[in-house]
Amino acid sequence: MDIRFGAQVEDKEGRGLGPVGHLARNLSTGELKMFIVRRRGESDLFISPDDVSEATEDRVKLKTSLEELENR
């Protein structure tokens, strides 16, 4: 799965959450550990690759809802 900086993220219900603003990788392996979704006027979301159902060059679709992410 290739998640890219700037890709638009949407939750499982299709709601737009914002763009990928940062990618955190394991420096030894290069494995993606987490990415951050920048949200205007709201707290940023820290998301695990395990929450992703599919990703294209410009879009990331999650398996979880915004409410599920906010309640972690």
Stockholm file with secondary structure:
# STOCKHOLM 1.0

chainA/1-72         MDIRFGAQVEDKEGRGLGPVGHLARNLSTGELKMFIVRRRGESDLFISPDDVSEATEDRVKLKTSLEELENR
#=GR chainA/1-72 SS CCCCTTCEEECTTCCEEEEEEEEEECTTTCCEEEEEECCTTSCCEEECGGGEEEECSSEEEESSCHHHHHTC
#=GC SS_cons        CCCCTTCEEECTTCCEEEEEEEEEECTTTCCEEEEEECCTTSCCEEECGGGEEEECSSEEEESSCHHHHHTC
//
